[in-house]
Amino acid sequence: MRNMKRYLSSILGLILILSLSGCSSISGNTTTTVLSSQIESKGSITKDALQPNKNTTSVDNDKKDAYGNLKIHYIDVGQADSILIEQGSSSMLIDAGNNEDSNTVKNYISKQGIAKLDYIVGTHPHEDHIGGLDYVINSFQVGKIYMPKATSNTKTFQNVVSAIKAKGMKATLPKVLETFKVGKATATILAPNSSGYEDLNNNSIVIRLTFGNNSFMFDGDAEDISENEMLSKGLDVSADVLKVGHHGSNSSTTEAFLDKVNPKYAVISVGMDNSYGHPHKSTMERLQAKGIKVYRTDESGTIVATSNGNDITFNVKPGSYSYNGTGAITSKSNILSKNVVNKQTTKTKISSNVNNKTVYFTPNGKSYHYDKNCSTLKRSKTILEGSKQEAIRLGHADPCNICAGGN
């Protein structure tokens, strides 16, 4: 009997062990099947998706490819300036060409998918820089507007002022070394460094933009006086790309300034066969002597520079070092005599070309004037008179911003 009980106990124990083992096996299989079903039911989920670190890295790389570049568009507006800067979802416009370029600039910005300009910079109140600015201000949302402490009595300037007021905004005066962000790029204001310039061009707002290891200089129409002020203050003007000042005029891009900027590339916004002879011979010779690659809107149209923070590429091939004029005053010694220099206010007639408008200028000035009583001429002891064509040939190629419409 005892043996029978032991036998039955062994049999029951074995059955119990087998039963427990079977339940464990079924439970494990059921769990595995449920997980597999969940993964297969979501087409976008894979085994790799269960590794969050790898997936996160992939998304970040996609964002970097989409938003990591800086793009600078040197818009072709002929004998004028307009530059659009994009980084990520932020943008800045520097100048907007002539009045006739209003639609060109507005449409170009719109085609980039931009609805808001975080910053607008009107470098100085010349028509070829702010002509289309009022139309742009009226067409887009605007974050902030920079303009120098310089005014003009032209309708163009008044239109810009009216557009700013209609927007319920006020223009911000530039402060040297003030910085602001355009996406991940940093903009630093370098000029103007004083006021009361005889030539309005020197009121130009100059901006240096840095992005990673790359840097860009935007000089507006700043001339030698403004360039020298930046150098004397020891400001950092170094850049990979220089937007050549004043359309390549010999009044800008001095040897000393170019040495400090030391760019690899130069961009010139200039009109084909323009009447000012831009770019001038001396400017192009300096750029060529330093082996600086030149990109020109008169030869290539709109130029787009793209930076990833280390390398800069362009959408067009480099242009030529050809020039349209010398900008040199070649016969001043034949114009000025002793009795002209010594008199308090003397007017000397240079040419009697009845087919060209009579203009007025000073021996050392770069501008010509339509009004002999222009306020900017009152400071000069010697006022010369001649045809517009003759004045330009002698190097007085810039129209006065007060009485001649500016340039």
CORFEN-V293524 format. One record per pair of residues at least 24 apart in sequence whose ideal C-beta (glycine too) atoms are under 10 Angstrom apart, sorted by the first residue. I is the first residue (numbers start at 0). GAP is how many residues later the second one is. D is the distance in whole Angstrom. If there is no record, write none. Layout:
I,GAP,D + I,GAP,D
//
This chain:
62,25,10 + 63,244,9 + 64,243,10 + 66,116,8 + 66,117,9 + 67,115,10 + 67,116,8 + 67,143,10 + 67,144,9 + 67,239,10 + 67,240,6 + 67,241,7 + 68,114,10 + 68,115,10 + 68,142,9 + 68,237,5 + 68,238,7 + 68,239,6 + 68,240,8 + 68,244,10 + 69,112,8 + 69,113,8 + 69,114,8 + 69,115,5 + 69,139,8 + 69,140,10 + 69,141,4 + 69,142,8 + 69,144,7 + 69,146,8 + 69,235,8 + 69,236,7 + 69,237,4 + 69,238,8 + 69,239,8 + 69,242,9 + 70,41,8 + 70,233,6 + 70,234,7 + 70,235,5 + 70,236,8 + 70,244,10 + 71,113,10 + 71,137,8 + 71,139,9 + 71,144,6 + 71,146,9 + 71,169,8 + 71,171,9 + 71,195,9 + 71,231,8 + 71,232,7 + 71,233,5 + 71,234,8 + 71,235,8 + 71,240,9 + 71,242,10 + 72,35,7 + 72,36,9 + 72,39,8 + 72,229,6 + 72,230,8 + 72,231,5 + 72,232,8 + 72,233,10 + 72,242,9 + 73,144,10 + 73,167,10 + 73,169,7 + 73,193,5 + 73,194,9 + 73,195,6 + 73,221,8 + 73,222,9 + 73,223,6 + 73,226,9 + 73,227,10 + 73,228,7 + 73,229,4 + 73,230,7 + 73,231,7 + 73,240,10 + 74,26,8 + 74,29,7 + 74,30,6 + 74,33,6 + 74,34,9 + 74,57,10 + 74,194,8 + 74,222,8 + 74,226,9 + 74,227,5 + 74,228,9 + 74,229,9 + 75,25,9 + 75,28,8 + 75,32,9 + 75,193,8 + 75,194,10 + 75,195,9 + 75,196,10 + 75,220,10 + 75,221,5 + 75,222,8 + 75,224,8 + 75,225,5 + 75,226,4 + 75,227,8 + 76,24,4 + 76,25,10 + 76,27,6 + 76,28,7 + 76,31,9 + 76,51,8 + 76,52,10 + 76,54,9 + 76,55,8 + 76,192,7 + 76,194,8 + 76,220,8 + 76,225,9 + 77,26,9 + 77,50,8 + 77,191,9 + 77,192,8 + 77,193,4 + 77,194,8 + 77,196,8 + 77,219,8 + 77,220,8 + 78,49,6 + 78,168,7 + 78,190,8 + 78,191,6 + 78,192,3 + 78,193,9 + 78,194,10 + 78,195,5 + 78,196,8 + 78,197,7 + 78,199,7 + 78,218,10 + 78,219,9 + 78,328,8 + 79,24,10 + 79,25,10 + 79,46,9 + 79,47,8 + 79,48,4 + 79,49,7 + 79,50,10 + 79,51,7 + 79,52,9 + 79,167,8 + 79,189,7 + 79,190,9 + 79,191,7 + 79,217,9 + 79,327,9 + 80,42,7 + 80,45,9 + 80,47,7 + 80,48,5 + 80,49,10 + 80,123,10 + 80,137,9 + 80,138,10 + 80,139,7 + 80,140,8 + 80,162,8 + 80,165,9 + 80,166,8 + 80,188,5 + 80,189,9 + 80,216,9 + 81,26,8 + 81,27,9 + 81,46,9 + 81,47,8 + 81,49,9 + 81,50,7 + 81,51,9 + 81,54,9 + 81,187,8 + 81,215,10 + 81,220,10 + 82,38,9 + 82,40,10 + 82,124,10 + 82,133,9 + 82,135,6 + 82,137,10 + 82,160,7 + 82,184,9 + 82,186,8 + 82,220,10 + 83,24,7 + 83,25,6 + 83,28,7 + 83,30,8 + 83,33,9 + 83,218,10 + 83,220,9 + 84,32,10 + 84,33,10 + 84,34,8 + 84,36,10 + 84,97,6 + 84,98,9 + 84,100,7 + 84,102,8 + 84,122,9 + 84,124,7 + 84,126,10 + 84,131,8 + 84,133,9 + 84,220,10 + 85,26,7 + 85,27,10 + 85,28,7 + 85,96,8 + 85,97,8 + 85,99,9 + 85,218,10 + 85,220,10 + 86,31,10 + 86,94,9 + 86,95,5 + 86,96,3 + 86,97,6 + 86,98,5 + 86,99,10 + 86,122,9 + 86,124,7 + 86,220,9 + 87,93,10 + 87,94,9 + 87,95,4 + 87,96,6 + 87,97,9 + 88,24,10 + 88,25,9 + 88,27,9 + 88,29,9 + 88,94,7 + 89,24,10 + 89,26,9 + 89,27,9 + 89,28,5 + 89,29,8 + 89,53,9 + 89,91,7 + 89,92,5 + 89,93,4 + 89,94,8 + 89,95,8 + 90,24,10 + 90,25,7 + 90,26,5 + 90,27,6 + 90,28,8 + 90,29,10 + 90,49,9 + 90,52,9 + 90,91,7 + 90,92,8 + 91,25,7 + 91,26,6 + 91,27,4 + 91,28,7 + 91,29,7 + 91,51,9 + 91,52,9 + 91,54,9 + 91,88,9 + 91,90,5 + 91,91,9 + 91,93,9 + 91,95,7 + 91,115,9 + 91,117,9 + 91,126,10 + 92,24,5 + 92,25,9 + 92,26,7 + 92,27,5 + 92,28,7 + 92,29,9 + 92,39,10 + 92,40,8 + 92,43,7 + 92,44,10 + 92,47,9 + 92,49,9 + 92,52,10 + 93,25,9 + 93,26,8 + 93,27,5 + 93,28,8 + 93,29,7 + 93,35,9 + 93,52,9 + 93,93,10 + 93,111,8 + 93,113,7 + 93,115,10 + 93,124,6 + 93,126,8 + 93,149,8 + 94,25,9 + 94,26,7 + 94,27,7 + 94,28,6 + 94,29,9 + 94,31,9 + 94,33,8 + 94,34,4 + 94,35,7 + 94,36,9 + 94,37,8 + 94,38,7 + 94,41,10 + 94,109,10 + 94,110,10 + 94,123,9 + 94,125,7 + 94,126,10 + 94,174,9 + 95,24,8 + 95,25,10 + 95,26,8 + 95,32,10 + 95,33,8 + 95,34,7 + 95,35,7 + 95,36,4 + 95,37,4 + 95,38,8 + 95,39,7 + 95,40,5 + 95,41,9 + 95,64,9 + 96,30,9 + 96,31,7 + 96,32,8 + 96,33,9 + 96,34,6 + 96,35,5 + 96,36,9 + 96,39,10 + 96,172,9 + 97,28,10 + 97,29,6 + 97,30,5 + 97,31,9 + 97,32,9 + 97,33,4 + 97,34,7 + 97,58,9 + 97,173,10 + 97,309,10 + 98,28,7 + 98,29,9 + 98,31,9 + 98,32,4 + 98,33,7 + 98,34,10 + 98,35,9 + 98,36,8 + 98,56,9 + 98,57,6 + 98,60,8 + 99,27,10 + 99,31,7 + 99,32,8 + 100,27,9 + 100,30,6 + 100,31,5 + 100,34,9 + 101,29,7 + 101,30,4 + 101,31,9 + 101,32,8 + 101,33,4 + 101,34,7 + 101,36,10 + 101,37,9 + 102,29,8 + 102,32,8 + 102,36,10 + 103,28,8 + 103,198,10 + 104,26,9 + 104,27,5 + 104,28,9 + 104,30,8 + 104,31,6 + 104,34,9 + 105,26,7 + 105,29,6 + 105,30,6 + 105,32,9 + 105,33,5 + 105,34,8 + 106,32,10 + 107,194,8 + 108,27,7 + 108,30,8 + 108,31,7 + 109,29,8 + 109,30,8 + 113,26,7 + 113,27,9 + 114,24,10 + 114,25,7 + 114,26,6 + 115,24,6 + 115,25,4 + 115,26,7 + 115,27,7 + 116,24,7 + 116,25,5 + 116,26,7 + 116,27,9 + 116,28,9 + 117,24,8 + 117,25,4 + 117,26,7 + 117,62,9 + 117,63,9 + 117,64,7 + 117,65,9 + 118,24,6 + 118,25,5 + 118,26,8 + 118,27,7 + 118,53,9 + 118,61,7 + 118,62,10 + 118,63,7 + 118,68,8 + 118,88,10 + 119,24,7 + 119,25,5 + 119,26,7 + 119,27,9 + 119,40,10 + 119,44,9 + 119,49,10 + 119,51,9 + 120,24,8 + 120,25,5 + 120,26,8 + 120,27,10 + 120,51,10 + 120,53,8 + 120,66,9 + 120,68,9 + 120,83,10 + 120,84,6 + 120,86,7 + 120,97,8 + 120,99,9 + 121,24,7 + 121,25,5 + 121,26,8 + 121,28,10 + 121,35,9 + 121,38,7 + 121,42,9 + 121,49,8 + 121,82,10 + 121,83,8 + 121,98,9 + 122,24,8 + 122,25,7 + 122,27,10 + 122,51,9 + 122,68,10 + 122,69,10 + 122,78,9 + 122,80,8 + 122,81,5 + 122,82,5 + 122,83,8 + 122,84,9 + 122,95,8 + 122,96,8 + 122,97,3 + 122,98,7 + 122,99,8 + 123,24,6 + 123,26,6 + 123,28,9 + 123,33,10 + 123,68,9 + 123,73,10 + 123,75,10 + 123,76,6 + 123,77,6 + 123,78,8 + 123,79,5 + 123,80,5 + 123,81,7 + 123,96,6 + 123,97,6 + 123,98,9 + 123,277,8 + 123,282,9 + 124,25,6 + 124,26,6 + 124,27,4 + 124,28,10 + 124,29,7 + 124,31,8 + 124,32,5 + 124,33,10 + 124,35,8 + 124,36,10 + 124,75,7 + 124,78,8 + 124,276,6 + 124,277,10 + 124,281,7 + 125,24,10 + 125,26,8 + 125,28,9 + 125,30,8 + 125,31,9 + 125,74,6 + 125,75,7 + 125,77,9 + 125,78,9 + 125,94,9 + 125,95,7 + 125,120,10 + 125,272,9 + 125,273,9 + 125,275,6 + 125,279,9 + 125,280,4 + 125,281,6 + 126,25,9 + 126,27,7 + 126,28,9 + 126,29,5 + 126,30,8 + 126,272,9 + 126,274,8 + 126,278,6 + 126,279,5 + 126,280,7 + 127,28,10 + 127,93,9 + 127,119,8 + 127,141,9 + 127,143,9 + 127,277,9 + 127,278,7 + 127,279,6 + 128,27,10 + 128,72,10 + 128,75,8 + 128,76,10 + 128,91,7 + 128,92,7 + 128,277,9 + 128,278,9 + 129,24,9 + 129,26,6 + 129,27,7 + 129,29,9 + 129,30,5 + 129,276,9 + 130,25,6 + 130,26,10 + 130,28,9 + 130,29,9 + 130,275,10 + 131,24,9 + 131,28,10 + 132,24,9 + 132,26,8 + 132,27,5 + 132,30,7 + 132,31,9 + 133,24,9 + 133,25,4 + 133,26,5 + 133,27,9 + 133,28,7 + 133,29,4 + 133,30,8 + 133,32,9 + 134,24,9 + 134,25,10 + 134,28,8 + 135,24,10 + 135,27,9 + 136,25,10 + 136,26,4 + 136,27,6 + 136,29,8 + 136,30,6 + 136,32,8 + 137,24,10 + 137,25,5 + 137,28,7 + 137,29,8 + 138,24,10 + 139,27,10 + 140,26,9 + 141,25,6 + 141,27,7 + 142,26,9 + 142,37,10 + 143,25,8 + 143,26,10 + 143,27,9 + 143,28,6 + 143,36,8 + 144,24,6 + 144,25,8 + 144,26,5 + 144,27,6 + 145,25,7 + 145,26,5 + 145,27,8 + 145,28,5 + 145,29,10 + 145,32,9 + 145,34,9 + 145,41,10 + 145,43,8 + 145,59,6 + 145,61,9 + 146,24,4 + 146,25,8 + 146,26,7 + 146,27,8 + 146,56,10 + 146,58,8 + 147,25,7 + 147,26,6 + 147,43,9 + 147,44,6 + 147,47,8 + 147,49,10 + 147,52,9 + 147,54,10 + 147,55,5 + 147,56,7 + 147,57,6 + 147,72,9 + 148,24,5 + 148,25,8 + 148,43,8 + 148,46,6 + 148,47,10 + 148,54,8 + 149,42,8 + 149,45,8 + 149,46,9 + 149,47,8 + 149,50,6 + 149,51,10 + 149,52,9 + 149,53,4 + 149,54,9 + 149,55,10 + 149,251,9 + 150,49,9 + 150,52,10 + 150,250,9 + 150,251,10 + 151,48,7 + 151,248,10 + 151,249,5 + 151,250,7 + 151,253,9 + 151,254,7 + 152,222,10 + 152,248,9 + 152,249,6 + 152,250,9 + 153,247,7 + 153,248,8 + 153,249,10 + 153,250,10 + 153,251,7 + 153,252,7 + 154,250,10 + 155,245,10 + 155,249,8 + 155,250,8 + 156,244,9 + 156,249,9 + 172,32,10 + 173,29,10 + 173,30,10 + 173,31,5 + 173,32,9 + 173,33,9 + 175,30,9 + 175,53,9 + 175,54,9 + 175,57,8 + 175,59,8 + 176,56,9 + 176,58,8 + 176,59,10 + 178,29,10 + 178,31,9 + 179,27,10 + 181,25,10 + 181,27,7 + 181,29,9 + 182,28,8 + 183,26,10 + 183,27,7 + 183,28,8 + 183,125,8 + 184,24,6 + 184,25,7 + 184,26,4 + 184,27,9 + 184,29,9 + 184,30,10 + 184,31,9 + 184,122,9 + 184,124,9 + 185,24,5 + 185,25,8 + 185,29,10 + 186,24,10 + 186,29,9 + 186,31,9 + 187,27,10 + 187,47,9 + 187,48,8 + 188,46,10 + 189,27,8 + 189,28,10 + 189,29,9 + 189,32,9 + 189,36,9 + 189,39,9 + 189,40,5 + 189,43,9 + 189,45,5 + 189,46,8 + 189,47,7 + 190,28,8 + 190,29,8 + 190,31,6 + 190,34,10 + 190,35,5 + 190,36,8 + 190,38,7 + 190,39,6 + 190,42,9 + 190,44,8 + 190,46,10 + 191,28,9 + 191,30,8 + 191,33,10 + 191,34,6 + 191,37,8 + 191,38,9 + 192,32,10 + 192,33,7 + 192,35,10 + 192,36,4 + 192,37,7 + 192,39,9 + 192,40,6 + 192,42,8 + 193,31,9 + 193,32,9 + 193,35,7 + 196,26,9 + 196,28,7 + 196,29,8 + 196,32,10 + 197,27,9 + 197,164,9 + 197,166,10 + 197,167,7 + 197,168,9 + 197,169,8 + 197,178,7 + 197,181,7 + 197,182,9 + 198,24,6 + 198,25,10 + 198,26,8 + 198,27,9 + 198,47,10 + 198,52,8 + 198,166,8 + 198,167,6 + 198,168,7 + 198,177,9 + 198,199,7 + 198,201,9 + 198,202,9 + 199,167,9 + 199,176,9 + 199,198,9 + 199,200,8 + 199,201,4 + 199,202,8 + 199,206,7 + 199,207,10 + 200,24,9 + 200,25,8 + 200,44,8 + 200,45,6 + 200,48,9 + 200,50,7 + 200,51,8 + 200,165,8 + 200,166,9 + 200,197,7 + 200,200,9 + 200,205,9 + 200,206,9 + 201,24,4 + 201,25,9 + 201,26,10 + 201,27,8 + 201,44,10 + 201,49,9 + 201,50,10 + 202,198,9 + 203,41,8 + 203,42,8 + 203,48,9 + 205,24,7 + 205,29,9 + 205,31,8 + 205,37,10 + 205,39,8 + 206,36,9 + 207,27,8 + 207,28,7 + 207,29,7 + 207,30,8 + 207,31,6 + 207,53,9 + 208,30,8 + 208,32,9 + 208,98,10 + 209,26,9 + 209,28,10 + 209,29,9 + 209,30,10 + 209,97,10 + 209,99,10 + 210,29,10 + 210,96,5 + 210,97,9 + 210,98,6 + 210,99,10 + 210,101,10 + 211,95,7 + 211,96,7 + 211,97,2 + 211,98,6 + 211,99,10 + 212,27,9 + 212,94,9 + 212,95,10 + 212,96,6 + 212,97,5 + 212,98,9 + 213,25,9 + 213,26,5 + 213,27,8 + 213,50,10 + 213,91,9 + 213,93,4 + 213,94,8 + 213,95,6 + 213,96,7 + 213,97,8 + 213,98,6 + 214,24,4 + 214,25,6 + 214,26,8 + 214,27,10 + 214,46,9 + 214,48,9 + 214,92,9 + 214,97,10 + 215,24,7 + 215,25,5 + 215,26,8 + 215,27,7 + 215,47,9 + 215,49,9 + 215,51,9 + 215,89,8 + 215,91,8 + 215,96,9 + 216,24,7 + 216,25,5 + 216,26,6 + 216,27,9 + 216,28,9 + 216,40,10 + 216,44,6 + 216,46,7 + 216,49,10 + 216,50,10 + 217,24,9 + 217,25,5 + 217,27,9 + 217,49,9 + 218,24,6 + 218,25,7 + 218,26,4 + 218,27,8 + 218,33,7 + 218,34,8 + 218,38,9 + 218,42,9 + 219,25,7 + 219,26,8 + 219,32,9 + 220,24,6 + 220,25,4 + 220,26,8 + 220,28,8 + 220,30,8 + 220,31,7 + 220,177,9 + 220,185,10 + 220,186,8 + 221,24,7 + 221,29,9 + 221,30,6 + 221,31,10 + 221,35,9 + 222,26,8 + 222,27,10 + 222,28,4 + 222,29,5 + 222,30,9 + 222,31,9 + 222,143,8 + 222,175,9 + 223,26,9 + 223,27,6 + 223,28,7 + 223,29,9 + 223,30,5 + 223,32,9 + 223,33,8 + 223,142,10 + 224,26,9 + 224,27,10 + 224,29,10 + 225,26,8 + 225,31,9 + 226,24,10 + 226,25,7 + 226,26,8 + 226,27,6 + 226,29,8 + 226,30,4 + 226,31,9 + 226,33,9 + 226,34,9 + 227,26,7 + 227,28,7 + 227,29,8 + 229,27,8 + 229,30,8 + 229,31,10 + 230,25,6 + 230,26,6 + 230,28,9 + 230,29,6 + 230,30,10 + 233,26,10 + 234,25,9 + 235,24,9 + 235,25,10 + 236,24,5 + 236,25,9 + 236,26,10 + 237,24,6 + 237,25,8 + 238,24,5 + 238,25,9 + 238,26,9 + 238,27,10 + 239,24,5 + 239,25,7 + 239,65,9 + 239,67,8 + 239,71,10 + 239,72,6 + 240,24,5 + 240,25,7 + 240,26,6 + 240,51,10 + 240,52,10 + 240,54,9 + 240,64,6 + 240,66,9 + 240,71,7 + 240,73,9 + 241,24,5 + 241,25,7 + 241,26,10 + 241,45,9 + 241,50,8 + 241,52,10 + 242,24,5 + 242,25,8 + 242,26,7 + 242,52,10 + 242,62,10 + 243,24,5 + 243,25,8 + 243,26,9 + 243,34,10 + 243,35,7 + 243,39,7 + 243,40,10 + 243,43,8 + 243,48,10 + 243,50,8 + 243,51,10 + 243,52,9 + 244,38,9 + 245,24,10 + 245,30,9 + 245,32,8 + 245,33,9 + 245,34,9 + 245,37,9 + 245,120,10 + 245,152,8 + 245,161,9 + 246,24,8 + 246,27,8 + 246,29,7 + 246,30,10 + 246,31,4 + 246,32,7 + 246,33,9 + 246,36,9 + 246,50,10 + 246,51,9 + 246,77,10 + 246,160,9 + 247,26,10 + 247,28,10 + 247,29,9 + 247,30,5 + 247,31,2 + 247,32,6 + 247,33,10 + 247,34,10 + 247,35,5 + 247,36,7 + 247,39,9 + 247,46,9 + 247,48,8 + 247,50,10 + 247,75,8 + 247,76,8 + 247,77,10 + 247,79,9 + 248,27,7 + 248,28,8 + 248,29,6 + 248,30,7 + 248,31,6 + 248,33,9 + 248,34,7 + 248,76,9 + 248,78,6 + 248,117,8 + 248,148,7 + 248,149,8 + 248,158,10 + 249,27,9 + 249,28,9 + 249,29,9 + 249,30,4 + 249,31,8 + 249,32,5 + 249,33,6 + 249,34,10 + 249,36,10 + 249,73,10 + 249,75,9 + 249,76,8 + 249,77,4 + 249,78,7 + 249,116,9 + 249,145,8 + 249,147,9 + 250,29,8 + 250,32,9 + 250,76,7 + 250,115,6 + 250,144,9 + 250,146,9 + 250,147,8 + 251,28,9 + 251,31,7 + 252,26,9 + 252,27,9 + 252,29,9 + 252,30,5 + 252,31,10 + 252,33,7 + 252,34,8 + 253,28,10 + 253,29,9 + 253,32,8 + 254,27,9 + 254,31,6 + 254,34,9 + 254,35,10 + 256,29,10 + 257,25,9 + 257,28,6 + 257,29,8 + 257,31,9 + 257,32,7 + 257,34,8 + 258,27,10 + 258,31,8 + 260,29,10 + 260,31,9 + 261,28,8 + 261,30,9 + 262,24,9 + 262,27,8 + 262,29,6 + 262,30,9 + 263,26,10 + 263,27,9 + 263,28,7 + 263,29,7 + 263,48,8 + 264,27,7 + 264,28,5 + 264,29,8 + 264,30,7 + 264,38,10 + 264,40,8 + 264,47,7 + 264,49,8 + 264,53,8 + 265,24,9 + 265,26,5 + 265,27,7 + 265,28,5 + 265,29,7 + 265,30,9 + 265,52,10 + 265,53,10 + 266,26,10 + 266,27,8 + 266,28,5 + 266,29,8 + 266,30,8 + 266,33,10 + 266,36,6 + 266,38,7 + 266,47,9 + 266,52,10 + 267,26,7 + 267,27,7 + 267,28,5 + 267,29,7 + 267,30,8 + 267,31,9 + 267,35,9 + 267,51,8 + 268,26,10 + 268,27,8 + 268,28,5 + 268,29,9 + 268,33,10 + 268,34,9 + 269,26,6 + 269,27,6 + 269,28,5 + 269,29,9 + 269,54,8 + 270,26,8 + 270,27,6 + 270,53,9 + 271,24,9 + 271,25,9 + 271,26,4 + 271,27,8 + 271,52,9 + 272,25,8 + 272,51,7 + 273,24,8 + 273,50,7 + 273,51,9 + 273,123,10 + 273,133,10 + 274,49,9 + 274,50,9 + 274,113,9 + 274,114,9 + 274,117,7 + 274,122,8 + 274,132,10 + 275,48,8 + 275,49,7 + 275,51,8 + 275,116,7 + 275,121,5 + 275,122,8 + 275,123,9 + 275,131,7 + 276,46,8 + 276,47,5 + 276,48,2 + 276,49,7 + 276,50,6 + 276,51,10 + 276,115,7 + 276,116,9 + 276,118,9 + 276,120,7 + 277,45,8 + 277,46,6 + 277,47,7 + 277,49,8 + 277,119,8 + 277,129,10 + 278,42,9 + 278,43,8 + 278,44,5 + 278,45,7 + 278,46,8 + 278,48,9 + 279,43,6 + 279,44,8 + 279,45,6 + 279,46,6 + 279,47,4 + 279,48,8 + 279,115,10 + 279,117,9 + 280,40,10 + 280,41,9 + 280,42,4 + 280,43,9 + 280,44,7 + 280,45,5 + 280,46,7 + 280,47,8 + 281,41,8 + 281,44,7 + 281,45,7 + 281,46,8 + 282,38,10 + 282,40,7 + 282,44,8 + 283,36,9 + 283,37,5 + 283,38,7 + 283,39,5 + 283,40,9 + 284,36,8 + 284,38,8 + 285,35,10 + 286,34,7 + 287,32,10 + 287,33,4 + 288,32,10 + 291,26,10 + 291,29,9 + 292,24,9 + 292,25,4 + 292,26,9 + 293,24,6 + 293,25,5 + 293,26,7 + 293,27,6 + 293,28,10 + 294,24,6 + 295,24,7 + 295,25,10 + 295,26,9 + 297,24,10 + 297,26,9 + 324,67,9 + 324,68,9 + 324,70,9 + 324,72,8 + 325,67,10 + 325,69,8 + 326,39,9 + 326,65,9 + 326,67,10 + 326,68,6 + 326,69,10 + 326,70,7 + 327,65,10 + 327,66,9 + 327,67,6 + 328,34,9 + 328,35,9 + 328,37,10 + 328,64,9 + 328,65,5 + 328,66,4 + 328,67,8 + 329,63,8 + 329,64,7 + 329,65,8 + 330,59,10 + 330,62,9 + 330,63,7 + 330,64,10 + 331,31,7 + 331,32,9 + 331,52,10 + 331,62,7 + 331,63,8 + 334,28,8 + 334,49,7 + 334,51,9 + 334,55,10 + 334,59,7 + 335,27,6 + 335,46,8 + 335,48,8 + 339,41,10 + 339,42,6 + 339,43,10 + 339,44,8 + 340,40,8 + 340,41,7 + 341,39,9 + 341,40,9 + 342,38,8 + 342,39,7 + 343,37,6 + 343,38,9 + 344,32,9 + 344,33,9 + 344,35,8 + 344,36,6 + 344,37,7 + 344,38,6 + 345,35,8 + 345,36,6 + 345,37,7 + 345,38,9 + 345,39,10 + 346,25,7 + 346,35,9 + 346,36,5 + 346,37,7 + 346,38,5 + 347,34,8 + 347,35,8 + 347,36,5 + 347,37,7 + 347,38,8 + 348,35,8 + 348,36,5 + 348,37,7 + 348,38,10 + 349,34,6 + 349,35,7 + 349,36,3 + 349,37,7 + 349,40,5 + 349,41,8 + 349,43,10 + 349,44,8 + 350,34,9 + 350,35,5 + 350,36,4 + 350,37,10 + 350,38,8 + 350,39,4 + 350,40,9 + 350,42,9 + 350,43,10 + 351,33,10 + 351,34,9 + 351,35,8 + 351,38,10 + 352,33,8 + 352,34,4 + 352,35,9 + 352,36,7 + 352,37,7 + 353,33,9 + 354,32,8 + 354,34,9 + 355,30,9 + 355,31,4 + 355,32,5 + 355,33,5 + 355,34,7 + 355,35,9 + 355,36,10 + 356,30,7 + 356,31,5 + 356,32,9 + 356,34,10 + 356,47,10 + 357,27,6 + 357,28,7 + 357,29,6 + 357,30,8 + 357,32,10 + 357,33,9 + 358,25,9 + 358,26,8 + 358,27,7 + 358,28,7 + 358,29,5 + 358,30,9 + 358,31,8 + 358,32,5 + 358,33,9 + 358,37,8 + 358,40,9 + 358,41,9 + 358,44,10 + 358,45,7 + 359,24,7 + 359,25,5 + 359,26,8 + 359,31,8 + 359,36,9 + 359,40,9 + 359,43,9 + 359,44,10 + 360,24,8 + 360,25,8 + 360,27,10 + 360,29,10 + 360,30,5 + 360,31,10 + 360,33,8 + 360,34,9 + 360,35,4 + 360,36,10 + 360,37,10 + 360,39,9 + 361,34,8 + 362,31,10 + 362,33,9 + 363,31,10 + 363,32,10 + 364,26,10 + 364,30,9 + 364,31,6 + 364,33,9 + 364,35,9 + 365,29,7 + 365,30,6 + 365,31,7 + 365,32,5 + 366,24,9 + 366,29,6 + 366,30,8 + 366,31,5 + 366,32,7 + 366,33,5 + 366,34,8 + 366,35,9 + 366,36,10 + 366,37,7 + 366,39,9 + 366,40,9 + 367,24,7 + 367,26,9 + 367,28,5 + 367,29,8 + 367,30,7 + 367,31,6 + 367,32,7 + 367,35,10 + 367,36,6 + 368,27,9 + 368,30,8 + 368,31,5 + 368,33,8 + 368,34,5 + 368,35,6 + 369,29,8 + 369,30,7 + 369,32,10 + 369,33,5 + 369,34,5 + 369,35,8 + 370,29,8 + 370,31,8 + 370,32,4 + 370,33,8 + 371,31,9 + 372,30,9 + 373,26,6 + 373,28,6 + 373,29,4 + 373,30,8 + 374,25,10 + 374,27,6 + 374,28,9 + 375,24,6 + 375,25,9 + 375,26,6 + 375,27,8 + 376,25,10 + 376,26,9
//
